[in-house]
């Protein structure tokens, strides 16, 4: 069976198809990084746009719901790897630690969501407000670090480093919220199943 194709899903696929171009252009000197920054910003805008259109046009689909977060995590992960590659020194350490926190959080929360889905309780780890703020700060910070062109006396690079550090802090905050909500099911799934009456849950799956 072919997945349902609609405008939001096509935008999401386009965002994923942009990743190889984004990587190649990044290595073409300063102008390449600036173009890569614009591509990343476009990807961020299409992330908002496909969600808006899905709701506005009533074109939500299971395939789109699956694909959208995958596309987001791929392009953010690739951008962070490129930034770590391009940095060294003290700022390089800040970028590397922030990137490790952000990527590590995504892996951990994906595992938690999969576990909660087995219990039929995925909504207990639904997206929270702080995670949305983190995403906005993260996109702006990565864009500024890629673009790296000052606006008058303002150093976009310095702001980008501080922004990425702030995004990492928000990442830890949101992860703590998710883990707190899911902790009872993680430490004692059998008791959770009994309390919620989920006979289909298999903790060994």
Secondary structure as GFF3:
##gff-version 3
##sequence-region A 1 205
A	DSSP	alpha_helix	7	26	.	.	.	ID=ss1
A	DSSP	alpha_helix	29	56	.	.	.	ID=ss2
A	DSSP	alpha_helix	62	86	.	.	.	ID=ss3
A	DSSP	alpha_helix	89	118	.	.	.	ID=ss4
A	DSSP	three_ten_helix	122	125	.	.	.	ID=ss5
A	DSSP	alpha_helix	129	147	.	.	.	ID=ss6
A	DSSP	alpha_helix	156	187	.	.	.	ID=ss7
A	DSSP	alpha_helix	189	196	.	.	.	ID=ss8
###
